[in-house]
Amino acid sequence: MSIRAYERSDLPIEKKLPSLGKRFPCLAGARGLDPWDSTEFHAWVSQQENGGSAYHAGHLLLNLSGDGPWEPFDILAARQVWAPDDRQIFINWIKVWQ
């Protein structure tokens, strides 16, 4: 089993976030994701449907970046709108994030 970049504790957050974000189908084509640019990514997230899948996945990554302040990530709201694939990515991530 290969180790995904977002699982590696030796990598800086700027390398982990693109690895995680590219796994969310709802973030396909997001600007500022790879390479990581929190300002550009936030601008892209702000253009997405408020309360939609990309909005919530984007706020997860923005809050993990620590560059904020950003709008808070709401796991309960995200769970309601995420497709099964997006939910599974979150579940996989929560098990290994360091």
ABEGO torsion letter per residue (X at the ends): XBBBAAABAABBAAAAAAAAAAABAAABGBBGAOBBBAAAAAAAAAABBBGBAAAAAAAAAAAAAGAOBBBBBBAAAAAAABBAAAAAAAAAAAAABX
